[in-house]
């Protein structure tokens, strides 16, 4: 089954492809099909993921999967939230993972409450008008490090510490990260939902 991923983030593509492999799903990045970015005008992950999934499906004719994820920092009232990808731009930096991390650490300098959560919301639709989208949410609570640690992953992985391991996402082996990350949790739920609702009765899955 071919499924268009409503994202051009290669890190997300690789992670989700690996996590959904048991279903035999082939994820195709929307850019390779000539699809641009959908507007994301909403303030919640689920609304933006829904908009992206329907947009990608409408422009490709394929079932679509969208992931809206972000960092929610307690000391900032849950922000940057849905604006995570563009976080650095509000402080005069160009958009990039490195600048996002730099801006976050600068804004948290002197902040004692380092609690934060990484949230991933996956939405899958069979068509743009699908009345029963599949929705899965993963959330991992942790703390923001005072300096980047590790070389793996992407986004805020170098500064997101998982208390259970005492390491950042970027310090963990890929298989461990995927098993315990917010996206890993959401993907596991999505795998079960797809198997139950989309592949029910398919003995090969």
C-alpha positions as CSV (number, residue, x, y, z in Angstrom):
1,X,0.0,0.0,0.0
2,X,1.3,3.4,-1.0
3,X,0.8,6.2,1.5
4,X,1.8,9.8,1.0
5,X,3.6,11.4,3.9
6,X,2.4,15.0,4.3
7,X,5.9,16.2,5.2
8,X,9.3,16.8,3.5
9,X,11.2,16.1,6.7
10,X,13.6,13.3,5.8
11,X,14.0,12.5,9.5
12,X,10.3,11.9,10.0
13,X,10.1,9.9,6.7
14,X,12.9,7.6,7.8
15,X,11.5,7.1,11.3
16,X,7.9,6.5,10.2
17,X,8.8,4.2,7.4
18,X,10.7,2.0,9.8
19,X,7.9,2.0,12.3
20,X,5.2,1.2,9.8
21,X,7.2,-1.4,8.0
22,X,5.3,-4.4,9.6
23,X,2.2,-3.3,7.5
24,X,4.1,-3.3,4.3
25,X,3.3,0.4,3.8
26,X,5.4,2.4,1.4
27,X,5.7,6.0,2.6
28,X,6.2,8.6,-0.2
29,X,7.2,12.2,0.7
30,X,4.8,14.6,-0.8
31,X,7.5,16.7,-2.4
32,X,8.4,13.8,-4.7
33,X,4.8,13.9,-6.0
34,X,5.0,17.6,-6.6
35,X,2.9,18.6,-3.5
36,X,3.7,21.8,-1.7
37,X,3.2,22.6,2.0
38,X,-0.3,22.9,3.4
39,X,-1.3,25.8,5.5
40,X,-1.2,25.2,9.2
41,X,-3.4,27.9,10.7
42,X,-4.4,26.1,13.9
43,X,-3.2,26.1,17.4
44,X,-3.3,22.4,18.1
45,X,-1.3,19.5,16.7
46,X,-4.3,17.5,15.8
47,X,-6.0,20.2,13.7
48,X,-2.8,21.0,11.8
49,X,-2.1,17.3,11.2
50,X,-5.6,16.8,9.9
51,X,-5.3,19.8,7.5
52,X,-2.0,18.4,6.2
53,X,-3.3,14.9,5.7
54,X,-6.4,16.0,3.8
55,X,-4.3,18.4,1.7
56,X,-1.8,15.8,0.7
57,X,-4.5,13.2,-0.1
58,X,-6.4,15.8,-2.2
59,X,-3.4,16.6,-4.3
60,X,-2.2,13.0,-4.9
61,X,-5.3,10.8,-4.8
62,X,-3.6,8.6,-2.3
63,X,-4.2,7.8,1.3
64,X,-2.2,10.2,3.4
65,X,-0.4,10.3,6.8
66,X,0.5,13.5,8.5
67,X,2.6,14.1,11.6
68,X,2.4,17.4,13.6
69,X,4.8,17.3,16.4
70,X,6.5,19.8,18.7
71,X,8.0,20.8,21.9
72,X,5.9,22.0,24.8
73,X,7.9,23.7,27.5
74,X,6.3,24.1,31.0
75,X,8.0,27.4,31.8
76,X,6.6,28.9,28.5
77,X,3.0,27.8,29.1
78,X,3.3,24.9,26.6
79,X,5.0,26.9,23.8
80,X,6.5,26.7,21.2
81,X,3.9,23.9,20.5
82,X,2.7,24.0,16.9
83,X,5.3,26.7,16.1
84,X,8.2,24.4,17.1
85,X,9.7,24.1,13.5
86,X,9.8,27.9,13.2
87,X,10.8,28.7,16.8
88,X,14.2,30.3,16.0
89,X,12.7,32.7,13.4
90,X,11.0,34.8,16.1
91,X,14.4,35.6,17.6
92,X,16.0,36.7,14.4
93,X,17.6,33.4,13.4
94,X,17.1,31.5,10.1
95,X,14.9,28.4,10.3
96,X,17.0,25.4,11.2
97,X,17.2,22.7,13.8
98,X,20.5,24.1,15.1
99,X,19.1,27.6,15.4
100,X,16.0,26.2,17.2
101,X,18.2,24.6,19.8
102,X,20.3,27.7,20.2
103,X,17.3,29.9,20.6
104,X,15.7,27.6,23.1
105,X,18.8,27.4,25.3
106,X,19.2,31.2,25.2
107,X,15.5,31.7,26.2
108,X,15.9,29.2,29.0
109,X,19.1,30.6,30.4
110,X,18.5,31.1,34.1
111,X,15.2,29.2,34.0
112,X,15.1,26.6,36.7
113,X,12.0,24.7,35.6
114,X,13.4,22.6,32.8
115,X,10.3,20.4,32.4
116,X,9.1,19.9,28.8
117,X,7.3,17.3,26.7
118,X,7.7,16.2,23.1
119,X,4.3,15.6,21.4
120,X,3.5,13.8,18.2
121,X,0.1,13.6,16.6
122,X,-0.4,11.3,13.6
123,X,-3.5,11.6,11.4
124,X,-4.2,9.2,8.5
125,X,-7.0,9.5,5.9
126,X,-8.0,7.2,3.1
127,X,-9.2,10.2,1.1
128,X,-9.6,14.0,1.5
129,X,-13.2,13.4,2.6
130,X,-12.6,10.5,4.9
131,X,-15.2,10.9,7.7
132,X,-13.2,8.5,10.0
133,X,-9.6,9.7,10.1
134,X,-7.2,7.6,12.3
135,X,-5.7,9.7,15.1
136,X,-2.8,8.7,17.3
137,X,-1.0,10.8,19.9
138,X,2.3,10.1,21.6
139,X,3.8,12.2,24.5
140,X,7.1,12.0,26.3
141,X,7.8,14.1,29.3
142,X,11.4,15.1,30.1
143,X,13.7,18.0,30.8
144,X,15.6,20.4,28.7
145,X,19.4,20.0,29.0
146,X,21.6,23.1,29.5
147,X,23.7,22.2,26.5
148,X,23.3,20.0,23.4
149,X,24.3,16.3,23.9
150,X,24.6,13.6,21.4
151,X,24.8,13.4,17.6
152,X,21.7,11.4,16.6
153,X,18.2,12.3,15.7
154,X,17.0,15.8,14.6
155,X,15.0,18.8,15.9
156,X,15.3,19.2,19.7
157,X,16.7,15.7,20.2
158,X,20.1,17.0,21.5
159,X,18.5,18.8,24.4
160,X,15.5,16.7,25.3
161,X,16.5,14.5,28.3
162,X,14.5,11.3,29.0
163,X,14.7,10.8,32.8
164,X,14.4,7.0,32.4
165,X,17.7,6.9,30.6
166,X,19.4,10.0,31.8
167,X,20.2,10.8,28.2
168,X,18.9,13.0,25.4
169,X,17.2,11.5,22.4
170,X,20.3,12.3,20.4
171,X,22.4,10.1,22.7
172,X,20.2,7.0,22.3
173,X,20.6,4.3,19.6
174,X,18.0,4.7,16.9
175,X,16.1,1.6,17.9
176,X,15.9,2.7,21.5
177,X,14.8,6.2,20.6
178,X,12.1,4.9,18.2
179,X,10.8,2.6,20.9
180,X,10.5,5.3,23.5
181,X,9.9,8.6,21.6
182,X,6.7,10.5,21.2
183,X,6.7,9.6,17.5
184,X,7.4,6.0,18.4
185,X,4.4,5.9,20.7
186,X,2.1,7.6,18.1
187,X,3.4,5.3,15.4
188,X,2.7,2.2,17.5
189,X,-0.8,3.4,18.1
190,X,-1.2,4.2,14.4
191,X,0.1,0.7,13.4
192,X,-2.6,-0.9,15.6
193,X,-5.3,1.5,14.2
194,X,-4.4,0.8,10.6
195,X,-4.2,-2.9,11.2
196,X,-7.7,-2.9,12.8
197,X,-9.5,-0.5,10.5
198,X,-7.7,-0.5,7.2
199,X,-6.2,-4.0,7.0
200,X,-8.8,-6.0,8.9
201,X,-9.2,-9.4,7.3
202,X,-5.9,-9.2,5.5
203,X,-4.1,-12.3,6.7
204,X,-0.8,-11.0,5.3
205,X,-0.7,-8.1,7.8
